[in-house]
Each structure stands twice: as structure tokens, then as C-alpha cells.
Amino acid sequence: MILVSESPMAILSLRSSSSLPLICSTISPLCSKPMLSQLPSNFSSSIASVPVTKLKSSYSSSVSPISRPRVVSARAATESFTDYREDIGEILGDVSIFTASGQRVQFSDLWDQKDGIAAVVLLRHFGCVCCWELATALKEAKPRFDAAGVKLIAVGVGTPDKARILATRLPFPMECLYADPERKAYDVLGLYFGLGRTFFNPASTKVFSRFSEIREATKNYTIEATPEDRSSVLQQGGTFVFRGKKLLYGRKDEGTGDHPSLDDVINVCCKATVA
């Protein structure tokens, strides 16, 4: 059986806990014993088993290109896009998701499609400890988004009841949180998916510098927030800024925990408000 953990590594079990450090060190340099000893204690509670057959299927059916994505800044907003069609905002607008309370909505209903500015942050799944950390940072930055007149929209993989677990236990403002159980928005935006991106991407090593933030964000963490469809844990996220239907900034997470600088995102939003 393959065990999926919300640390940036894959852990194989041979039915012996004492063999874990040795097994991990043979898989990836990230899994060496010194690295494992630094993990927060609540990381161990985020391990969920996934049937091998489902993982094989998920790994072979990546929904997005493997090439490095282009990051579009506000300054480059008028340039042609290599990764996204000019009408990507309109296409995304037709995607339906759910509020945390369970109401179905379309993206086009979430902000003014003519001149409104929205920061759309697609988390991984609601049971990802790195996403609890990102959600905490978003909550703390929300007053800055509000002051800039920007609508903050956080979307996670899972059903509305899983979203409510995160919103209640973190806590996180329910009015900003949405659920995408079928990963429709993730598919439209071509976000990365698969074993390699989830566990072995070098970009994930940055989580080792944020242990204190992760530990603080997951004080009330529960694995119950993980989607029932365990293949969903292989989904990566991304961050986007729109003005109306126009994409101003787009960034795909390269691996688990590869989050953008929120200062950069807010700067893009602020420049858009004065443009």
C-alpha cells in the first residue's frame, strides 16, 4: 500500500514503523532522517491511505502540461499569454462550484465581471496542512485585500462539508471559501496534478523553512477535512488575479507548499485598482 502524506514526500510502508526512515531515504533526499525529525508532530495525523490502483490511474492521467508555467505580472498584463487564452476569464466564469454552506454558484457571480478585481486562490484539498497554512496567511491578509477593494476568493478541493471543517477549526471566513469537489476550475486553469508534483518536486522544499507557521496553523487540524476521493490529494493549486474577465496575474504552484508571495499578489491588485 502507498501512503499519501501532506509533507512533500512519498512514504512507503512495509508494515514496520522502524523501517520508515530507511525507506524514505531511498526514495528522496527530502525524506532523510534529519528532515523527518524536524516535521511538526501533527504532520503524522495527515497521512491518508490511497489504493494503489487509484494512484496509478491518477498519475497516468495528468490534467495539465508538465512545462514550467509562465507567471504573468500586472506589468505584463497587456502582453499575449502563452499559457492562457485571452478569454480564460470568461471560460472560468462558466464553471460552477459551491459555497461553504452548500449553495451552487458560478465564478461569474463572485465578482463584478466588468471592472471588479478578484484574487482567486485555488488551494489544494481541505485536508492539506500546507493549505491550512496558506488559508491562515490569507485570513491575516484579508484586511489588505479589503482596503484595496479586492474580492478574496479561496477555493479548495472537496465537498462543502469539508470546507466547513477548515472554516470552523482554523477558523476562516465562510464568505470567502468555496468548494470544488470535481476540480472543474483546476482543470480549466490547467493546474498541476500527479505523484511527481505532489511529493517529489524541488519547489516543495521551501516548506522546511515554514515549520513554525505550519505548526501554528494546524493546531486544530483534523484529517477529516480530506476529500473522500483520495486521488484529490494529488491536485496542486494556483493563484490568479482578475480585473473583470481579464487575467492580470497567473501562477501555478509547482509542488506541494509552493505558495506565492502574498505581498506580490496584493501589489498586483493595488496596481490594478489605480490603472
C-alpha positions in Angstrom: 0.0 0.0 0.0 1.2 3.5 -0.7 0.6 6.1 2.0 -0.1 9.7 1.0 1.2 12.3 3.4 0.8 16.1 3.3 4.5 16.5 3.6 6.3 17.0 0.3 7.3 13.4 0.1 6.0 9.9 -0.6 6.2 7.4 2.2 6.1 3.6 1.5 5.0 1.3 4.3 6.4 -2.2 4.8 4.2 -2.8 7.8 7.1 -1.8 10.1 7.4 1.7 11.5 11.0 1.2 12.3 11.8 0.8 8.6 10.3 4.2 7.7 13.4 6.4 7.8 15.4 3.9 5.8 12.6 3.5 3.2 12.2 7.2 2.9 15.8 7.9 2.4 15.9 5.6 -0.5 13.0 7.4 -2.2 14.1 11.0 -2.0 16.7 13.2 -0.3 13.8 15.1 1.2 12.9 12.1 3.3 16.2 11.6 5.2 16.0 11.0 8.9 17.1 14.6 9.9 14.3 16.0 7.7 11.7 13.7 9.2 12.8 14.6 12.8 12.0 18.2 12.0 8.4 17.6 10.9 5.7 19.0 13.2 4.0 16.3 15.3 0.7 16.9 13.7 2.0 16.0 10.3 1.7 12.4 11.2 -2.1 12.8 11.6 -2.4 13.9 8.0 -1.4 10.6 6.4 -4.2 9.0 4.4 -4.0 5.7 2.5 -4.8 5.6 -1.2 -5.5 2.4 -3.2 -2.5 1.7 -5.5 -4.8 1.2 -8.5 -6.3 4.7 -8.0 -2.9 6.3 -7.6 -1.7 4.6 -10.8 -4.7 5.9 -12.7 -4.3 9.4 -11.3 -0.6 9.5 -12.0 -1.1 8.5 -15.7 -3.9 10.9 -16.4 -2.3 14.3 -15.6 -4.7 17.1 -16.4 -2.1 19.8 -17.1 1.1 20.3 -19.1 4.4 19.5 -17.4 6.2 22.5 -18.8 7.0 25.3 -16.4 4.1 27.8 -16.3 4.5 31.4 -17.2 3.9 33.9 -14.4 2.0 36.9 -15.6 2.6 40.1 -13.6 0.4 43.2 -13.7 3.1 44.9 -15.8 2.8 42.2 -18.4 -0.9 42.1 -18.3 -1.2 43.6 -21.8 1.1 41.1 -23.3 0.0 38.0 -25.1 -0.5 34.9 -22.9 1.4 31.7 -23.7 -0.4 29.5 -21.2 -3.9 31.0 -21.2 -6.3 32.1 -23.8 -7.5 35.7 -23.8 -10.9 34.5 -22.9 -9.8 32.4 -19.9 -11.7 34.6 -17.5 -14.9 34.1 -19.5 -14.4 30.3 -19.6 -13.7 30.2 -15.9 -16.8 32.3 -15.3 -19.0 29.4 -16.6 -17.6 27.0 -14.1 -19.9 26.2 -11.2 -18.6 25.5 -7.6 -20.2 25.6 -4.2 -20.2 28.0 -1.3 -19.0 26.5 2.0 -22.7 26.4 3.0 -23.5 24.2 0.0 -25.1 26.6 -2.5 -24.1 26.1 -6.1 -22.6 29.3 -7.7 -20.8 30.3 -10.9 -17.4 32.1 -10.9 -19.0 34.9 -12.9 -21.3 35.6 -9.9 -18.5 36.0 -7.4 -17.2 39.5 -8.6 -18.1 42.3 -10.9 -17.3 40.9 -14.4 -16.7 44.4 -15.8 -14.3 46.2 -13.5 -14.2 44.2 -10.3 -10.9 43.0 -9.1 -10.6 39.5 -7.6 -7.8 37.5 -6.1 -8.7 33.8 -6.8 -6.6 31.4 -4.7 -7.0 27.7 -5.5 -5.8 25.7 -2.5 -5.0 22.0 -2.8 -7.5 20.0 -0.8 -9.1 21.0 2.5 -7.1 18.3 4.4 -3.7 19.6 3.3 -1.7 21.0 6.2 0.1 23.4 3.8 -3.2 24.7 2.7 -4.2 25.4 6.3 -1.1 27.5 6.5 -1.9 29.3 3.3 -5.5 29.9 4.4 -4.2 31.3 7.7 -2.0 33.8 5.7 -4.9 34.7 3.5 -7.1 35.4 6.6 -4.4 37.6 8.0 -4.0 39.5 4.7 -7.8 39.9 4.1 -7.9 43.4 5.6 -5.3 44.5 3.0 -7.3 42.9 0.2 -10.4 44.7 1.5 -8.6 48.0 1.7 -7.6 47.7 -1.9 -11.2 46.9 -2.9 -10.3 43.4 -3.9 -12.6 40.4 -3.6 -10.7 37.5 -1.9 -11.9 34.1 -3.2 -10.3 30.9 -1.8 -11.3 27.6 -3.4 -10.4 24.1 -2.2 -10.8 20.6 -3.4 -13.6 18.7 -1.5 -17.2 18.9 -0.7 -18.8 21.9 1.2 -18.8 19.9 4.4 -15.0 19.6 4.2 -14.8 23.3 3.6 -16.8 24.0 6.7 -14.4 21.9 8.7 -11.5 24.1 7.7 -13.6 27.3 8.1 -14.7 26.3 11.7 -11.5 24.8 13.0 -8.9 27.3 11.5 -11.1 29.5 11.5 -11.5 31.1 8.1 -14.3 33.5 6.9 -17.0 31.3 5.3 -18.0 34.1 2.9 -14.6 33.8 1.2 -14.4 30.0 1.0 -15.7 27.8 -1.8 -15.6 24.1 -2.7 -14.8 22.5 -6.0 -15.3 18.7 -5.4 -14.9 17.8 -9.1 -11.8 20.1 -9.6 -13.5 21.8 -12.5 -11.7 25.1 -12.0 -8.4 23.4 -11.6 -8.9 21.6 -14.9 -9.9 24.8 -16.7 -6.8 26.6 -15.4 -4.5 23.7 -16.1 -3.1 23.3 -12.6 -0.7 20.5 -12.0 -1.8 17.0 -10.9 0.1 13.9 -10.1 2.5 12.0 -7.8 5.7 13.8 -9.0 4.3 17.2 -8.5 2.8 16.3 -5.1 5.7 14.5 -3.5 9.0 14.9 -5.4 9.1 18.5 -6.9 12.1 20.5 -5.7 9.8 23.5 -5.2 8.2 21.7 -2.2 11.4 22.0 -0.2 10.5 25.6 0.8 8.0 24.2 3.4 11.0 23.2 5.5 11.6 26.9 6.2 8.0 27.4 7.4 7.6 24.8 10.1 6.6 27.3 12.8 3.9 28.8 10.6 2.6 25.3 9.7 2.6 24.2 13.3 0.7 27.3 14.4 -1.9 27.0 11.5 -2.6 23.3 12.2 -3.2 23.5 16.0 -6.8 22.4 15.4 -6.1 20.4 12.3 -8.1 17.2 11.5 -7.6 14.7 8.8 -11.4 14.6 8.5 -11.2 17.6 6.1 -9.5 15.4 3.5 -11.8 14.6 0.5 -13.4 11.2 0.3 -11.9 10.8 -3.2 -8.3 10.3 -2.1 -6.9 10.9 -5.5 -7.7 14.5 -4.9 -4.7 14.8 -2.7 -2.6 14.8 -5.9 -4.0 18.1 -7.0 -1.9 21.3 -6.9 -3.2 24.8 -6.6 -2.5 28.2 -8.1 -3.2 31.9 -7.6 -4.8 34.3 -10.1 -5.8 38.0 -10.2 -8.6 39.2 -12.5 -10.0 42.6 -13.3 -13.4 41.8 -14.6 -12.8 38.9 -17.0 -9.2 39.9 -17.8 -6.4 37.9 -16.3 -3.7 40.1 -14.8 -1.7 37.6 -12.9 -1.5 33.8 -13.0 0.8 31.5 -11.1 0.6 27.7 -10.9 2.1 26.0 -7.8 5.0 23.9 -8.9 4.6 21.5 -6.0 3.1 21.0 -2.5 3.5 24.1 -0.4 4.9 26.2 -3.3 2.8 29.2 -2.5 3.2 32.7 -4.0 4.3 35.8 -2.0 1.0 37.4 -0.9 2.8 40.8 -0.9 3.4 40.3 -4.7 -0.3 39.3 -5.2 -1.5 42.3 -3.3 0.9 44.6 -5.2 -0.7 43.4 -8.5 -4.1 44.1 -7.1 -3.2 47.6 -5.9 -1.7 48.5 -9.3 -4.9 47.2 -11.0 -7.0 49.5 -8.8 -5.2 52.6 -9.9 -4.8 51.6 -13.6 
